[in-house]
Amino acid sequence: MSRKQLSDDLSALLSTGLFQNVDANVAPQGAAYVVEFAFREKVWPPMMQFKVAGSTILPPSIEEEVLAEARKSKYTTVRVLAAAKTIVEGYYQDRGLTFGTISHFDGMETGQVLAHIIEGEIARVNLVYLGKDGTTSPFGSTQPRVVTRELPFVPGQLYNVEDAKRALRDIFALQLFDNVQVVPKPAAEDGAKVEVDVVLRERPLKTAEVECEWAVAQGEGGRPDLVSLVPGGSVFFEHRNLEREGRQLFGSVSTGNFLAPQDDLGFKVEYVRPYCWGEGDPARTQLKVSAFNSRKLSPVFAAGPLSDEVPPAWVDRAGVKAAFVERYGRQSSVSYGGVVEEVTVRDEGGAPCARGQKALPNGQLAVDGPPTTHSGTGTDRVAFAQASLTRDTTFFLNGVLVGGRDLFTVDQALFTGTGAPFYNRHTASLTRFLQLRPVGRKSAQPPPVLVVHARYGGCLGALASYDAFTLGGPYSCRGYGVGELGAARRVGELALELRLPVPKLNTHAFAFWETCSDLGSSSQLAGNPTVYYRRAGAGSCSGAGVKLGATRAEWVRDHNAGTGALYVRFGERF
């Protein structure tokens, strides 16, 4: 540092008007020098009044709080002004207004102190597209309004960091970009205002993926040959931005044997159109149309713990679904639409199966089980209206989920399809994540959480067996297999789970208790699958475990059998 640089620094400190005098002591230390600044605090008359200029939201109570704090000091000093700055700027910081600051003070000589405030009013919002080579451009493959309609920033309003978080969440939800940044900065023409750059890096518009799996089957002589090498897998494609309007098309096809795909071909094609009622729609309504074909193993026609193994029954569904999805708030939504589908229950050979089967003591199969469909032929064609309501107020507090989540669904058939069925199938699921200990504003320690969960499902009218409620499984009563406890027209579930943080592992341990019952409705289901397959119709379990990343390792005790087992599962229970 030169003598001139040191002199300029001293002049700059004195020009702030906050110090009576500033001295600098320079002492050699080896090959370098140590500079020590000595400040003589400037003293002004006691503060008699405190006002702010340039603020649009600061309440009078803040001015009164600053004045009350200043009157604790005999004079107005730099420390008093610093305390005033902390109180005023703390009000802005607590509300996410990160640009709310005091630029300077006036009137200290008279005791009538005036603080000049910069609040960070938004001057403009810019879209900046980032290319693969790092270059930037104001234009991209997406229409600008597709992005701007998701932005909460409005020129003339104050910049809020919570708006930035919301913008990141909503823009990422478009699935058009693999990187999004919100960069606020002082406006070039007026440093008191804020210019917001939304930096976007677009994903490829089109994607296609092929996954191949080879199942080696035993050929003649016990060794695999070319005939027994069966290729299977899936083909996936998507177009994320049709007509540059953010409309999306997804498709997937999967089969276990590409050489004979008709045996187990599964597919799904989905078209999504956002803002189908126009960009002025506050609910941001989406239209989703899909065509599908799927095959799943039915837990309704499965053996209970006291029954011998039974032949599997597969439920094939093929049809079309159209739904409107309205979004309210951060995670809450309403959807309503209709489904037309053909449902076929098949045996392990792939033929339609009209009734459930089980093995007799002599080894033969008894085909006298519950009817699988309305028609009695193994195949139904049905059409029904479908609606769901999700109210989700959950959020993460220091890494743990707290809040509440409610889910209601209704399927309504109106004398349409095979056998002209009329039924109303409905479910209600209520979950609360209760915080058991308050957390300080600056604490990073997660609190313990008590999860309380209840679910009810019921049906009025003619319900086919493939749509019956099943009891047991990782998302029902987790100590049992899916459907192990029974199938019914009504079901009730209750679960409690206590989650305790394990800070050293950055995770949590948990203990739980769960119970479920068919509420006496198994006998009202055609053929009573619960009794036919010797299942209990109710059960409970308890256990404990630990969350390890995306997996849960848990030991569960089956209260019906009095035995326990260790499970490793992926995802969340609730």
FENPE-V281995 format. One record per residue. N is the residue number from 1. SS is DSSP state (@ for helix, = for strand, . for the rest). PSI is psi in radians with two decimals (* if undefined). OMEGA is omega as a letter, one per 30 degrees, with the letter a starting at -180 (* if undefined). Layout:
# FENPE-V281995
((N,SS,PSI,OMEGA) (N,SS,PSI,OMEGA))
This chain:
# FENPE-V281995
((1,.,2.27,l) (2,.,2.93,l) (3,@,-0.65,a) (4,@,-0.70,l) (5,@,-0.70,l) (6,@,-0.71,l) (7,@,-0.68,l) (8,@,-0.68,l) (9,@,-0.74,l) (10,@,-0.73,l) (11,@,-0.68,a) (12,@,-0.70,l) (13,@,-0.73,l) (14,@,-0.58,a) (15,@,-0.21,l) (16,.,-0.37,a) (17,.,0.14,a) (18,.,-0.18,a) (19,=,2.51,l) (20,=,-0.69,a) (21,=,2.60,l) (22,=,2.16,l) (23,=,2.71,l) (24,=,2.23,l) (25,=,2.14,a) (26,=,2.15,a) (27,=,2.34,l) (28,=,2.51,l) (29,=,1.62,a) (30,.,-2.25,l) (31,.,-0.02,a) (32,=,-3.10,l) (33,=,2.59,l) (34,=,2.18,a) (35,=,2.21,l) (36,=,2.14,l) (37,=,2.36,l) (38,=,2.15,a) (39,=,2.38,l) (40,=,1.99,a) (41,=,2.35,l) (42,.,2.46,a) (43,.,2.24,l) (44,=,2.95,l) (45,.,2.80,a) (46,.,2.58,a) (47,.,2.12,l) (48,.,-0.41,a) (49,=,2.51,l) (50,=,2.16,l) (51,=,2.83,l) (52,=,2.65,l) (53,=,2.44,l) (54,.,0.03,a) (55,.,2.50,l) (56,.,-0.23,a) (57,.,-0.18,a) (58,.,2.15,a) (59,.,2.73,l) (60,@,-0.44,a) (61,@,-0.50,l) (62,@,-0.72,l) (63,@,-0.71,l) (64,@,-0.65,l) (65,@,-0.73,l) (66,@,-0.77,a) (67,@,-0.70,l) (68,@,-0.67,l) (69,@,-0.69,a) (70,@,-0.55,a) (71,.,-0.13,l) (72,.,-0.25,a) (73,.,2.51,a) (74,.,-0.54,a) (75,.,2.91,l) (76,=,2.08,a) (77,.,3.12,l) (78,@,-0.63,l) (79,@,-0.69,l) (80,@,-0.75,l) (81,@,-0.63,l) (82,@,-0.67,l) (83,@,-0.70,l) (84,@,-0.72,l) (85,@,-0.70,l) (86,@,-0.74,a) (87,@,-0.84,a) (88,@,-0.86,a) (89,@,-0.48,l) (90,@,-0.59,l) (91,@,-0.76,l) (92,@,-0.75,a) (93,@,-0.70,a) (94,@,-0.38,a) (95,.,0.21,l) (96,.,0.16,a) (97,.,1.39,a) (98,.,-0.30,a) (99,.,0.05,l) (100,.,1.87,a) (101,=,2.85,l) (102,=,2.13,a) (103,=,-0.71,l) (104,=,2.91,l) (105,=,2.66,l) (106,=,2.81,l) (107,.,0.27,l) (108,.,-0.54,a) (109,.,-0.48,a) (110,.,-0.11,a) (111,.,-0.04,l) (112,=,1.46,a) (113,=,2.32,l) (114,=,2.15,l) (115,=,2.22,l) (116,=,2.18,a) (117,=,2.42,l) (118,=,2.15,a) (119,.,-0.25,l) (120,.,0.87,l) (121,=,2.39,a) (122,=,2.17,l) (123,=,-0.75,l) (124,=,2.83,l) (125,=,2.22,a) (126,=,2.42,l) (127,=,2.22,a) (128,=,2.01,a) (129,=,2.26,a) (130,=,2.13,l) (131,.,2.97,l) (132,.,-0.50,a) (133,.,0.16,l) (134,.,-0.09,l) (135,.,2.71,a) (136,=,2.67,l) (137,=,2.58,l) (138,.,-0.02,a) (139,.,2.59,l) (140,.,-2.87,a) (141,.,-0.14,a) (142,.,2.41,l) (143,.,2.34,a) (144,@,-0.63,a) (145,@,-0.38,l) (146,@,-0.58,l) (147,@,-0.81,a) (148,@,-0.49,l) (149,.,-0.25,l) (150,.,-0.10,a) (151,.,2.32,l) (152,.,-0.09,a) (153,.,2.33,l) (154,.,2.12,l) (155,.,2.35,a) (156,.,-0.38,l) (157,.,2.95,a) (158,=,2.48,l) (159,.,2.26,a) (160,.,2.30,a) (161,@,-0.47,l) (162,@,-0.60,l) (163,@,-0.63,l) (164,@,-0.73,l) (165,@,-0.72,l) (166,@,-0.70,l) (167,@,-0.76,l) (168,@,-0.80,a) (169,@,-0.81,a) (170,@,-0.60,l) (171,@,-0.71,l) (172,@,-0.59,a) (173,.,-0.31,l) (174,.,-0.35,a) (175,.,0.44,l) (176,.,-0.25,a) (177,=,2.49,l) (178,=,-0.07,l) (179,=,2.28,l) (180,=,2.31,l) (181,=,2.47,l) (182,=,2.03,a) (183,=,1.76,l) (184,=,2.56,l) (185,=,2.73,l) (186,=,2.42,l) (187,.,2.51,a) (188,.,-0.69,a) (189,.,-0.32,a) (190,.,1.82,a) (191,.,-0.25,l) (192,.,-0.22,l) (193,=,2.95,a) (194,=,2.39,l) (195,=,2.25,a) (196,=,2.09,l) (197,=,2.18,l) (198,=,1.85,a) (199,=,2.19,a) (200,=,2.35,l) (201,=,2.02,a) (202,=,2.55,l) (203,.,2.82,l) (204,.,2.42,a) (205,.,-0.65,a) (206,=,2.47,l) (207,=,2.41,l) (208,=,2.35,a) (209,=,2.51,l) (210,=,2.20,l) (211,=,2.23,a) (212,=,2.41,l) (213,=,2.38,a) (214,=,2.05,l) (215,=,2.09,a) (216,=,2.00,l) (217,.,2.66,a) (218,.,2.22,l) (219,.,-2.89,l) (220,@,2.43,a) (221,@,0.03,l) (222,@,0.07,l) (223,.,2.55,l) (224,.,2.51,l) (225,.,-3.06,a) (226,@,-0.56,a) (227,@,-0.56,a) (228,@,0.00,l) (229,=,1.79,a) (230,=,2.01,l) (231,=,2.30,l) (232,=,3.05,l) (233,=,-2.68,a) (234,=,2.69,l) (235,=,2.25,a) (236,=,2.39,l) (237,=,2.70,l) (238,=,2.57,l) (239,=,2.00,a) (240,=,-0.21,a) (241,=,1.15,l) (242,=,2.31,l) (243,.,0.40,l) (244,.,0.34,a) (245,.,0.15,a) (246,.,0.13,l) (247,=,2.49,a) (248,=,2.59,l) (249,=,2.16,a) (250,=,2.59,l) (251,=,2.54,l) (252,=,2.51,l) (253,=,2.30,l) (254,=,2.57,l) (255,=,2.67,l) (256,.,-0.13,a) (257,.,1.76,l) (258,@,-0.38,a) (259,@,-0.43,l) (260,@,1.17,a) (261,@,-0.32,a) (262,@,-0.30,a) (263,@,-0.75,a) (264,.,0.65,a) (265,.,2.28,l) (266,=,2.43,a) (267,=,2.79,l) (268,=,2.27,l) (269,=,2.24,a) (270,=,2.35,l) (271,=,2.28,a) (272,=,2.19,l) (273,=,1.92,l) (274,.,2.74,l) (275,.,0.89,a) (276,.,-0.33,l) (277,.,0.22,l) (278,.,2.76,a) (279,.,-0.24,l) (280,.,0.01,a) (281,.,2.01,a) (282,.,-0.39,l) (283,.,-0.09,l) (284,.,0.88,a) (285,.,2.28,l) (286,=,2.56,l) (287,=,2.20,l) (288,=,2.15,l) (289,=,2.28,a) (290,=,2.59,l) (291,=,2.41,a) (292,=,2.79,l) (293,=,2.20,a) (294,=,2.77,l) (295,=,2.20,l) (296,=,2.58,l) (297,=,2.22,a) (298,.,2.17,l) (299,.,-0.15,l) (300,.,-0.69,a) (301,.,0.94,a) (302,.,2.71,a) (303,.,2.51,l) (304,.,3.06,a) (305,.,-0.36,a) (306,.,0.05,a) (307,.,2.68,l) (308,.,2.86,l) (309,.,2.48,a) (310,.,2.73,l) (311,.,2.44,a) (312,.,2.62,l) (313,.,2.22,a) (314,=,2.42,l) (315,=,1.98,l) (316,=,2.30,l) (317,=,2.27,l) (318,=,2.30,a) (319,=,-2.85,a) (320,=,2.46,l) (321,=,2.37,l) (322,=,2.33,a) (323,=,2.58,l) (324,=,2.37,a) (325,=,2.05,l) (326,=,2.37,a) (327,=,2.32,l) (328,=,2.11,a) (329,.,-2.77,a) (330,.,-0.77,a) (331,.,0.02,a) (332,=,2.57,a) (333,=,2.83,l) (334,=,2.35,l) (335,=,2.56,l) (336,=,2.51,a) (337,=,-2.73,a) (338,=,2.74,a) (339,=,2.33,l) (340,=,2.14,a) (341,=,2.75,l) (342,=,2.22,a) (343,=,2.19,l) (344,=,2.25,l) (345,=,2.15,a) (346,=,2.65,l) (347,.,-3.10,a) (348,.,-0.27,l) (349,.,-0.12,l) (350,.,-0.03,a) (351,.,2.57,l) (352,=,2.43,a) (353,.,1.99,a) (354,.,-0.51,a) (355,=,2.74,l) (356,.,2.75,a) (357,.,2.74,l) (358,=,2.80,a) (359,=,2.43,l) (360,.,2.83,l) (361,.,-0.49,l) (362,.,0.07,l) (363,.,-0.17,l) (364,.,2.87,a) (365,=,2.37,l) (366,=,2.09,a) (367,.,1.03,a) (368,.,0.43,a) (369,.,-2.96,a) (370,.,2.52,l) (371,=,2.46,a) (372,.,-0.40,a) (373,.,2.97,l) (374,.,-0.75,a) (375,.,-0.40,a) (376,.,0.09,a) (377,.,-0.14,a) (378,.,-0.11,a) (379,=,2.31,l) (380,=,2.60,l) (381,=,2.12,a) (382,=,2.71,l) (383,=,2.37,a) (384,=,2.72,l) (385,=,2.62,a) (386,=,2.39,l) (387,=,2.62,l) (388,=,2.60,l) (389,=,2.19,l) (390,=,2.12,l) (391,=,1.93,a) (392,=,1.96,l) (393,.,0.34,a) (394,.,2.68,l) (395,=,2.82,a) (396,=,2.22,l) (397,=,1.85,a) (398,.,0.66,l) (399,.,-0.08,l) (400,=,2.63,a) (401,=,2.28,l) (402,=,2.79,a) (403,=,-2.71,a) (404,=,2.67,l) (405,=,2.20,l) (406,=,2.42,a) (407,=,2.22,l) (408,=,2.33,l) (409,=,2.59,l) (410,=,2.30,l) (411,=,2.18,a) (412,=,2.03,l) (413,=,2.48,a) (414,=,1.30,l) (415,=,0.69,a) (416,=,2.29,l) (417,=,-2.92,a) (418,@,2.16,a) (419,@,0.07,a) (420,@,1.01,a) (421,.,2.58,l) (422,=,2.09,l) (423,=,2.80,l) (424,=,1.97,l) (425,=,2.20,a) (426,=,2.62,l) (427,=,2.64,l) (428,=,2.19,a) (429,=,2.15,a) (430,=,2.20,a) (431,=,2.34,l) (432,=,2.28,l) (433,=,1.71,a) (434,=,2.10,l) (435,=,2.15,a) (436,.,-0.13,a) (437,.,2.33,l) (438,.,2.65,a) (439,.,2.28,l) (440,.,2.73,a) (441,.,-0.60,a) (442,.,0.11,a) (443,.,2.45,l) (444,.,0.08,a) (445,.,2.15,l) (446,.,2.53,l) (447,.,2.79,l) (448,.,2.60,a) (449,=,2.37,l) (450,=,2.14,l) (451,=,2.18,l) (452,=,2.13,a) (453,=,2.35,l) (454,=,2.50,a) (455,=,2.41,l) (456,=,2.39,l) (457,=,2.44,a) (458,=,2.93,a) (459,=,2.44,l) (460,=,2.29,l) (461,=,-2.83,a) (462,.,1.83,a) (463,.,2.23,l) (464,.,2.68,a) (465,@,-0.61,a) (466,@,-0.26,l) (467,@,0.14,a) (468,.,2.71,l) (469,=,2.40,l) (470,=,2.63,a) (471,=,2.34,l) (472,.,2.68,l) (473,.,2.98,a) (474,.,-0.32,l) (475,.,0.35,l) (476,.,-1.59,l) (477,.,1.82,a) (478,.,-0.08,l) (479,.,0.04,a) (480,.,2.83,l) (481,.,2.90,a) (482,.,2.11,l) (483,.,0.04,a) (484,.,-0.48,a) (485,.,-0.29,l) (486,=,-3.14,l) (487,=,2.47,a) (488,=,2.96,l) (489,.,-0.40,l) (490,.,2.60,a) (491,=,2.50,l) (492,=,2.39,a) (493,=,2.57,l) (494,=,2.37,a) (495,=,2.50,l) (496,=,2.38,l) (497,=,2.22,l) (498,=,2.12,a) (499,=,2.16,a) (500,=,2.27,a) (501,=,2.54,l) (502,=,1.50,a) (503,@,-0.64,a) (504,@,-0.51,l) (505,@,-0.02,a) (506,.,0.77,a) (507,=,-2.84,l) (508,=,2.65,l) (509,=,2.80,a) (510,=,2.66,l) (511,=,2.55,a) (512,=,2.82,l) (513,=,2.38,a) (514,=,2.62,l) (515,=,2.66,l) (516,=,2.71,a) (517,=,2.65,l) (518,.,0.01,l) (519,.,0.56,l) (520,.,0.28,a) (521,.,0.00,a) (522,@,-0.68,a) (523,@,-0.29,a) (524,@,-0.08,l) (525,.,2.39,a) (526,.,2.17,l) (527,.,-0.14,l) (528,.,1.23,a) (529,@,-0.51,a) (530,@,-0.82,l) (531,@,-0.70,a) (532,@,-0.66,a) (533,.,0.27,l) (534,.,1.00,l) (535,.,2.79,a) (536,.,-0.58,a) (537,.,-0.12,l) (538,=,2.79,l) (539,=,2.92,l) (540,=,2.85,a) (541,=,2.87,l) (542,=,2.86,a) (543,=,-2.97,a) (544,=,2.80,a) (545,=,-3.00,l) (546,=,2.50,l) (547,=,2.23,a) (548,=,1.59,a) (549,.,-2.14,a) (550,.,0.02,a) (551,=,2.79,l) (552,=,2.17,l) (553,=,2.06,a) (554,=,2.47,l) (555,=,2.25,a) (556,=,2.37,l) (557,=,2.17,l) (558,=,1.94,a) (559,.,-0.40,l) (560,.,-0.81,a) (561,.,-0.29,a) (562,.,0.41,a) (563,=,2.87,l) (564,=,2.81,a) (565,=,2.71,l) (566,=,2.30,a) (567,=,2.55,l) (568,=,2.05,a) (569,=,2.73,a) (570,=,2.54,l) (571,.,-3.04,a) (572,.,2.61,l) (573,.,-0.67,a) (574,.,*,*))
